Amino acid sequence: MYNEVKAIFEPKSVVLVGASDGVREGIVSPAFFHSLVHNMHRFFKGKIHVVDLSGKLEGAIKNLNRVPRGRDLAVVVLPPKLVMKNWRNLLNLVIKAIVLVAGGFDQQQREKLARGVAKRKVCILGPNATAGVINTSNGLCATLERGFMPSRGGIAVISQDSAVGMAILDWARFYGVGVGKFASTGDSVDVTEADLLEFLMHDKETKVICIYLQTVRDGRRFLGLIREAVRKKPVVVMKGGTAQDERDKIFAASLKQVGAIRVGIVEELLGVADALAKQPPMPGDRVAVVTNVDGAATLVADALSRKGFALAKLSDKVTKKITRKYQDINIVEWVDLGIGAKDDRYKFVLEQVLSDHGVDGVVVINELKLSFLEPEDVQAIAEVAEKSKDKPVVSVTVAGGAGVLVREAVKGKNVPVYDSPEKAVRALDALRSYWKTRTRVEKGA
Amino acid sequence: MGLAAGNRKVAEILNSTRKEGRRELMELESKRVLAAWGVPVNRTELARDISEAVKVAREVRYPIVLKIASPDIIHKSEAKGVKVGLSSELELRQSFGDLIDNARVYKPDAKILGVTIQEYLPPAREVIVGALQDPSFGATVMFGLGGVWVEVLEDISFRLAPLSAEDAREMIQEIKGYQVLAGIRGTPPADVGALVDIIQKVGQLAHEFSEIAEMDLNPIFTFDDGKGAVVADARIILVESG
């Protein structure tokens, strides 16, 4: 399955099959096909063939038989009836993978699809994989939202549900969180989230795997793969439909047992994944808070305490080093740089704090700067954070507007930025949890 | 008992239950299964009539626990079929008749095999270990403190079987009432290590015998650290045959 799944994300050549004529029976929205063609032409770096069964789209081929055979991937935006009618031709066309975007296939049709690929080395993603597939590194943008392409990054997202999958990508864009690969699995007549997980755990570009589930299929295999995956990279799982599920406690426990990190909502998923993609795991509970305002640090300290973290006590050596250089810096529970702290201060103090053996991770606050935030100040934070290889650094503001400014200033840099203490602390919690998982794995291996 | 012998013995008991057209093992059978698997249970012997009861009780030694033995009565307390802490033959003779009478009132058509005479366990912290076959994850083990902790507070933890010792320890520490076992206000800690062992064994049993649909070891008397833990009552239910 590995090579076929690889072709879903890394095809050299792609055939886009649809029908541009909306009048045709059963086509929910011909606009989807137009968006798909638009997105692929705009972003994809490989070879594209467009087949329009309606024969109206300019530059498109009308007949499937006229497409050169041996294409890696076909993305098909056709209703069930037309897919079944052209099934043999589609199978002949493609050597590796088919993405079926439309839903509404009945049991008999699904069985026929599965039988069709069983004999060949071709896999099917879908049907009902409405949100399609994205790979930001090769520009594969087989999705139906026009012009929608996340920024590049180390996060891979697998979603059983297309709408939730798109919502995750939408928030990722909102928060400037980079995504490497995305796939919606839909009805999974063939490829399941477990197959994708198996591929992504070996994928060098993927730093963190996020999975949104509504039903667990083949639970034992799925959990076994997570157990294997966390040896290499963190796995974050979110599940919908838990309200009525009495067995959710069992699912929660089994995720914990295999070392996955579970989240409850989309924003939490992205916040946690962003930290895991950008910062090293956290080797303990002691957090140093470096701030330019006292009040925000108070709230961060509260949030830390609620998650079982302790405020780090800096060593005399480090304390002296800092106060010798900046006499007005106040170090009691946290390091108060003073409200007007500039990049040099942030940089020097962060480096000192990170060098302290009594510190396992750092939260940096850069607040009250709506009208005079200097990008250099925040970039200094990013610079130190990117160099830290064994202790995580996360940046936080208590204010939302300031959060936007800080985020903008470090866009594309490897420091996660949060707009509430709870989110920042949740991220540290995930980094600590992944450190524990890794330690456990290394001990057991 | 060696591993293979234990395995054979468990299979034997499960099969004979099945052959009699039952899905629910009696307490005595459930305990035999557990004992064969290396899980400590309190001594439990069947006595079919009063003279056997008197004889067995002498072997087990007073004080004893007396419970009705019937494949048709699962909820023994409900049937007024349990007497705890009988300390003499006189009490035994009185209670034996009572238990049989109570059972006949509770369920007139119940097949009554007699009673079980059981070793009385001194008071200890009570915990519950259970197992079930989850439709998507397979054998799953449950842990909780006895009584209101499980029934009212739903303070339970789960893990998939088989479990490592670390998994088992984590699931014990995960419940909110863990302090009860760790020791509060001067009480010594309970024998958590013994519970780890029981949990692991129950997990292994449910994992290897998927025909076991449910297991309920309730209560398990957990003594102070170093003094072990003993199953005082147990229920095993088989999956529907098909």
Interface residues (C-beta under 8 A of the other chain):
Chain A: V216 R217 D218 G219 R220 L223 R247 K249 I250 F251 A252 A253 S254 Q257 R440 G444
Chain B: D134 S136 F137 G138 T140 I156 S157 F158 R159 L160 L163 S164 E166 D167 M171
